[in-house]
Amino acid sequence: MTSKTITMFGADWCRDCIRTKKQLDELGVEYTYVDLVADPASADVARDISGRTNIPVVLYPDSSHHVEPSNADVEAKLRELSLI
């Protein structure tokens, strides 16, 4: 993982995932999207990171993460990391 890599674990049926993905796209933030429908085994990775089964899980370059974050939470974290 490079110093600026964000990974988002989500699914196309999840409204929060769609919202967070759209926000990252609109902000022009590069990220890796892990589709839990296409890669169900990655759900275990997301659960290991967050300790929960809720999605999306957004993993930041500083190894912190959000689970089901609001747009404000994501934006604040991206600003903290100087990614926007």
C-alpha positions, 0 to 999 in steps of 0.5 A, a space after each residue: 500500500 502506497 502512502 496515499 492509497 485508500 481502499 474502500 470495501 463495498 457492494 453495489 446494493 449498498 446505498 451507503 457504499 454508492 454514496 461514499 464511492 460517488 463522493 470519492 469520485 466527485 472529489 477526484 480522490 484515487 482509491 481501490 474499490 473492493 467489490 464484495 459481491 465479486 470478491 466475497 472472501 474480501 468481506 473477511 478482510 473488511 471485517 478484520 479491519 473494522 471488527 464489524 460486518 457493516 459496509 462500506 469500510 474505508 481504509 485510509 493510508 494512515 491505517 485508520 478506517 471508517 465504517 458507514 461514514 458520513 460524507 462529512 467524516 470522509 471529507 474531514 479525514 481526507 483533509 486531515 491527510 491532505 488528500 483534498 
